[in-house]
Amino acid sequence: MTILQLLEQYRSGSLVPQKYLVELLSRLRRDQESAPDPAWICLASNQQLIEQLIRLEGKRADDLPLYGIPFAIKDNIDAAGWITTVGCPDFAYEAKTMATSVQKLLDAGAVLIGKTNLDQFATGLVGTRSPYGVVPNPFDPKFVSGGSSSGSGSVVSRGLVLFSLGTDTAGSGRIPAAFTNTVGTKPTPGYMSTEGVYPACKTIDCISIFTLTASDAAIVLDVMRATNHDRTHEAQYHPEPKLTYQFPKPIRVGIPKAADFLDNTEYPKLFANALNKLKGMGYPIVEVDITPFVKAGKLLYEGPWVAERYAVIEDFLKKNPNSMDPSVKQIIESGENYTAAQGFRATYQLKELETLCQQVWAQCDLIVVPSAPRHPTIQELSEEPILRNSELGMYTNYVNLMRLAAIAVPADFTASGMPFGITLIGQSGSDFALLDFAAQWQQLMQLPLGKLKIKPAEQYLRISKPKSSSTHLAVVGAHLKGMPLHSQLVERNARFIKSCKTAKHYQLFALANTTPPKPGLVRLKEGGDQIELELYDVPQEMIGSFLNLIPVPLGLGTIELDDGSWVKGFICEPVGIVGATNITHYGGWKNYLKETV
């Protein structure tokens, strides 16, 4: 089931959490005893489950967004009273507190069922680097499941839980999704708290979410959003991203001018098919050069960011050199050799590449890439463990370095039935906009979910409007880009949508005695002309504070645009134009200032 389906059954009374979850955990335990599943490191005890069910007493599915929803977490994330191993038994410790993001899920009614296997110390994209066992691919055990969040992808793909948490530094929340036919949501760094997550690279780590659908992911992501209070406890501060809930229409979809698939001959055809499907969605397709992104990605493992991994476990590594997976040890030990000078030079190089990437973002709203260039077998990993792992990060390594958001979504299957996935990448804060696009994609493709071979009704693929919605706001004068009051929009996380014009029945006046100088926009019953505007998305919770800044004779009203739509925007009371100068013929405030000041 999806989250939406289970919530529906709870509401109807056909299922109750107290019975459903007890039976689920009992079944998982029986399966684990008869045939140990390496995707799990541990399952909840009876007492741990009972304590969580007690918290649901007196509540209903309408009261909590994740009421009675079973989930799992990767075993580098703390849960109070549970052992955290980070994939290394000699390192294991009992967590004393809940990771902040896990607590948010529990408060929303979710029920923690177990902790999942991972590439040791979250170092790897393969799912084979764990003393708890290799996590085989659910579709064919000869292939890797992807890592480091291998167990988290596997248990969702097989329907054992309805969502799971992984982590993602270099692609660990996306590669397993691609290889298990699930949706992997990697939020913008800073969107959710990483307090209580044992770090890989603390400055760029993210918690990731595995679900069967984008609509389920939107529910979980909304619950996990960090608050300012959460940020006061962060060991590493991440600035809060300015959220975008929908891309401007029409959405400009960027695709690589050239995509590398190494020695895989089937993936190029599957990716071409996916691009044809995208074109069929009716959005403009723009070919872009992703070379600067790929170059930035190479800095992650071929540059001094490896030193950050080394810094985290240096003491343990020196005292317990034989406790680590050989490949993990080799990668992390290499971080000891980097100097501070190399670190600064890499930072400068990354900034230069980010500047080049901004030229790409000027052409498109999101970029679609293959999630992985190929899908290796477990045998191939044993023969070339470092090389095969490194290859998998081709389209993932750069995303966190550049503070981007990304959603991995299923796209097709190979002739032998193995999943093939694509990844949607957007700029910082575009998480919900990407999920909205991913939901449209899933509705179009109608692929079976995970390993379950079921196709859900379309109602379970649609995303409900998020709680934190926004309002379109048109500005006409001192709030335009480059004008004195534009900072008031920036401070309120407003997002620029587009430049546009009013319908053809407005007048613009230069108001007298205002500081800074401001215009007044007036709508006429007859006559008038078009006036240039800028349209912004402003979070609804910010509108109140914005209203308090607006002086008389101005106010917020409703403005008709040249396309016939109506939006909120700055208007002027009739009394305000007494003694004002009619500047309508200039067509806009900036043109007036340019020619008269």
VENVENUR-V729420 format. One record per helix or strand. SS is the DSSP state (~ for helix, > for strand). FROM is the first residue (numbers start at 1). TO is the last residue. If there is no record, write none. Layout:
# VENVENUR-V729420
ss from to
SS FROM TO
SS FROM TO
This chain:
# VENVENUR-V729420
ss from to
~ 3 12
~ 17 34
> 40 43
~ 46 56
> 70 74
> 77 77
> 83 84
~ 89 91
> 93 94
~ 100 107
> 111 116
~ 120 122
> 136 136
> 143 144
~ 150 157
> 163 168
~ 175 180
> 183 186
> 197 197
> 206 211
~ 214 224
~ 228 231
> 253 256
~ 267 280
> 285 288
~ 291 302
~ 305 319
~ 326 337
~ 340 361
> 366 370
> 377 377
~ 378 383
~ 385 392
~ 398 401
> 405 413
> 419 426
~ 431 445
> 449 449
> 454 454
~ 458 460
> 470 475
~ 486 491
> 495 502
> 506 510
> 519 523
> 529 529
> 532 539
~ 540 547
> 554 561
> 566 572
~ 574 577
> 581 582
~ 584 586
~ 589 596
